[in-house]
Structure formats: C-alpha cells, structure tokens
Amino acid sequence: MALACAAVIGATLAPIAAAEPPGYRPAIIPSEPGPAQTDHLAAARYIENHPDAVPLGVNDFSCRPSAAHPRPVVLVHGTDSSAYSDWSGIGPQLVGAGFCVFALNYGGAIGATTYGTEDMRVSFAQLAAFVEQVRTVTGAAEVDLVGFSQGANVSRYYVNKLGGADVVNTWVGLASPSYGGVMYGLVPVGQAVPGMMDVYAKVTSTAAVQQAQGEPIMVELNTGGDTVPGVRYVTVGSRVDEMIQPFDNIALRGAGAENLVLQDLCADDLTGHFNLVYDPFVQQLLLRVLDPGQPAPVCAPVPLGTGIPQVIIAGNS
C-alpha cells in the first residue's frame, strides 16, 4: 500500500513551483519497511542490502491522523545519511504512539545511496514538495517537523523562508546547527584562505560546508530573526556535541523558542551529536515534546563518546 500510494503522489503532485531552484529533482521516498535499530552502525549494515529501507511503520500513506494526534510528523534526516539511518529508532516509536509518520531521502546526488550531501537549496524545495504530498494524502491542515542535524536547518528554512509557517505547528531541531559550526577552528581558517572552502566541500560535501558558521545560507536562514510567528520552536542539544562548536550555536534566539539541553535534564547522559537520535532519553523526550501526555523520559547514564565508533565504522564500511 505504501509503495503504491507513494508512486501515485509522486506522479500526480507537482512540487511548489516557486521553490524550485536550478537542478531541482524530486526527493526519494523510501518504501521498504525495515526493522527498528539501536544505533547508526546497525542501521547502516541493514541498509547496505536494503537501500530503499524506511523505518517500520513510516511512510504508510494509508495512515489518517487521529483526534489525539491530528498532525502528521515529518522526519528530516541529517548530512550524509538517510531516513532509515537516522530514524530507524525514533520512527517506529512515534508510530507506536499513534502518530502518522513520514520521512524522505533528500539532497542526494543522482544514483546516490546516501543523502543530505548536495546543494541545500534543492533540499529546501524537496522538503516543501514532500510536506504538500503528506498534507494532501492525509488531509491534514498542519504537520509537525522534526529535523536532525542538517535536517533541522533544511526544515527551518522551509518554515521560515518558503511559507512553511502556514502549515507547520511545531518544529523540533535535534542537534540543530542553528548558527552553524566552526569545526574545531577549521572554518575560520578556510574562510580566510581563498578557495579553501571549496576544498573542504570536496573532502566532505557541498551541504556540509554550506552549514558552516558565517556561510551565506546560514546567514540568510537567520536574517530577520531565527523564528517566525505562529510556529512552536524546540531545540534539543548536547553540551558535548562533537560537530557543533560553539555549543551556543545550537540554540535559537528568537521569541518563543524553547532550547532544551540534554545535560540540564539528565546530567549523566553524555550523548553527543552522532548518537542523539538513538539516545533513549532523547527519544522519550521527543515523544513528550510532540505529545505532552506521554510519560516523562527516564534518565540513565550514557558514557561520553557513545555512538562515535559506530558512525566511523559505518562511514568506512
């Protein structure tokens, strides 16, 4: 059912024309249900043989929002990742809690098996089109957006700059590079040396460099204020984030933004950037953010560096 519906909406719904930049092409909507995973490495190993994997229960286009959960949740993955890689833990939990949940693979090169690497302007438009698909098929007037890492920037740009505020109730950024990062001091050096940022882009990706502190897209995203009226904004960040420095760059500064710090809520949980979406406390916290009737998250110790070896192995396997 999910595959058939995805094919139909992909063929019949055109992207928002005003949001189509040069090089636009539709996002990939994964449709093969895959099992829940507990870390990025397990997800990466599964997706090697199941490139169209989507978290169990996610992208069920026959799902209709309930009175208890009237807004579909759209999950937006991070850099060099996919819907399954980042959401195979959280996605099934949201489905189990009664939400209609959807996720796309955005920002991939042609023939890519990993996503969120290409020009973010294309990604903004891909997300805009996908949200309209979700709203049309489910009949929902509004959605909630949850973005991890780059996904937080992509989704917030859609909300703030492409009219998404009219159809988004709650935006949640997990490990959000809201003001970019300096990458342990490499960014200021690269920006000071002509051509060096282009070198960085070749070593990493176009999208990774576009999210550096002070880069044009990051300046544009926050110009005029980093929030807009009518949307609830929530960030969840870690003081030991390995990718976003300074740590203060995670928080939004606009009116009404709620900035949650993991260690302020659970001092012994030293999860950083990479493990945030697989951290049980954060998963439970997200459920509560989206549905205040959910139980309070349970605090448990998590050692510093958890998840980093798995990400390194996954990225080099």
Secondary structure in CASP SS format (residue, H / E / C, confidence):
PFRMAT SS
TARGET T0000
AUTHOR 0000-0000-0000
METHOD secondary structure of the structure
MODEL  1
M C 1.00
A H 1.00
L H 1.00
A H 1.00
C H 1.00
A H 1.00
A H 1.00
V H 1.00
I H 1.00
G H 1.00
A H 1.00
T H 1.00
L C 1.00
A C 1.00
P C 1.00
I C 1.00
A H 1.00
A H 1.00
A H 1.00
E C 1.00
P C 1.00
P C 1.00
G C 1.00
Y C 1.00
R C 1.00
P C 1.00
A C 1.00
I E 1.00
I C 1.00
P C 1.00
S C 1.00
E E 1.00
P E 1.00
G E 1.00
P C 1.00
A C 1.00
Q C 1.00
T C 1.00
D C 1.00
H H 1.00
L H 1.00
A H 1.00
A H 1.00
A H 1.00
R H 1.00
Y H 1.00
I H 1.00
E H 1.00
N H 1.00
H C 1.00
P C 1.00
D C 1.00
A E 1.00
V E 1.00
P E 1.00
L C 1.00
G C 1.00
V C 1.00
N C 1.00
D C 1.00
F C 1.00
S C 1.00
C C 1.00
R C 1.00
P C 1.00
S C 1.00
A C 1.00
A C 1.00
H C 1.00
P C 1.00
R C 1.00
P C 1.00
V E 1.00
V E 1.00
L E 1.00
V E 1.00
H C 1.00
G C 1.00
T C 1.00
D C 1.00
S E 1.00
S C 1.00
A H 1.00
Y H 1.00
S H 1.00
D H 1.00
W H 1.00
S C 1.00
G C 1.00
I H 1.00
G H 1.00
P H 1.00
Q H 1.00
L H 1.00
V H 1.00
G H 1.00
A C 1.00
G C 1.00
F C 1.00
C C 1.00
V E 1.00
F E 1.00
A E 1.00
L C 1.00
N E 1.00
Y C 1.00
G C 1.00
G C 1.00
A C 1.00
I C 1.00
G C 1.00
A C 1.00
T C 1.00
T C 1.00
Y E 1.00
G C 1.00
T C 1.00
E C 1.00
D C 1.00
M H 1.00
R H 1.00
V H 1.00
S H 1.00
F H 1.00
A H 1.00
Q H 1.00
L H 1.00
A H 1.00
A H 1.00
F H 1.00
V H 1.00
E H 1.00
Q H 1.00
V H 1.00
R H 1.00
T H 1.00
V H 1.00
T H 1.00
G C 1.00
A C 1.00
A C 1.00
E C 1.00
V E 1.00
D E 1.00
L E 1.00
V E 1.00
G E 1.00
F E 1.00
S C 1.00
Q H 1.00
G H 1.00
A H 1.00
N H 1.00
V H 1.00
S H 1.00
R H 1.00
Y H 1.00
Y H 1.00
V H 1.00
N H 1.00
K H 1.00
L C 1.00
G C 1.00
G H 1.00
A H 1.00
D H 1.00
V C 1.00
V E 1.00
N E 1.00
T E 1.00
W E 1.00
V E 1.00
G E 1.00
L E 1.00
A C 1.00
S C 1.00
P C 1.00
S C 1.00
Y C 1.00
G C 1.00
G E 1.00
V C 1.00
M C 1.00
Y C 1.00
G C 1.00
L H 1.00
V H 1.00
P H 1.00
V H 1.00
G H 1.00
Q H 1.00
A H 1.00
V C 1.00
P C 1.00
G C 1.00
M H 1.00
M H 1.00
D H 1.00
V H 1.00
Y H 1.00
A H 1.00
K H 1.00
V H 1.00
T C 1.00
S C 1.00
T H 1.00
A H 1.00
A H 1.00
V H 1.00
Q H 1.00
Q C 1.00
A E 1.00
Q C 1.00
G C 1.00
E C 1.00
P H 1.00
I H 1.00
M H 1.00
V H 1.00
E H 1.00
L H 1.00
N H 1.00
T C 1.00
G C 1.00
G C 1.00
D C 1.00
T C 1.00
V C 1.00
P C 1.00
G C 1.00
V C 1.00
R E 1.00
Y E 1.00
V E 1.00
T E 1.00
V E 1.00
G E 1.00
S C 1.00
R C 1.00
V C 1.00
D C 1.00
E C 1.00
M C 1.00
I C 1.00
Q C 1.00
P C 1.00
F H 1.00
D H 1.00
N H 1.00
I C 1.00
A C 1.00
L C 1.00
R C 1.00
G C 1.00
A C 1.00
G C 1.00
A C 1.00
E E 1.00
N E 1.00
L E 1.00
V E 1.00
L H 1.00
Q H 1.00
D H 1.00
L H 1.00
C C 1.00
A C 1.00
D C 1.00
D E 1.00
L C 1.00
T C 1.00
G C 1.00
H C 1.00
F C 1.00
N C 1.00
L H 1.00
V H 1.00
Y H 1.00
D C 1.00
P H 1.00
F H 1.00
V H 1.00
Q H 1.00
Q H 1.00
L H 1.00
L H 1.00
L H 1.00
R H 1.00
V H 1.00
L H 1.00
D C 1.00
P C 1.00
G C 1.00
Q C 1.00
P C 1.00
A C 1.00
P C 1.00
V C 1.00
C C 1.00
A C 1.00
P C 1.00
V E 1.00
P C 1.00
L C 1.00
G C 1.00
T C 1.00
G C 1.00
I H 1.00
P H 1.00
Q H 1.00
V H 1.00
I H 1.00
I H 1.00
A H 1.00
G H 1.00
N C 1.00
S C 1.00
END
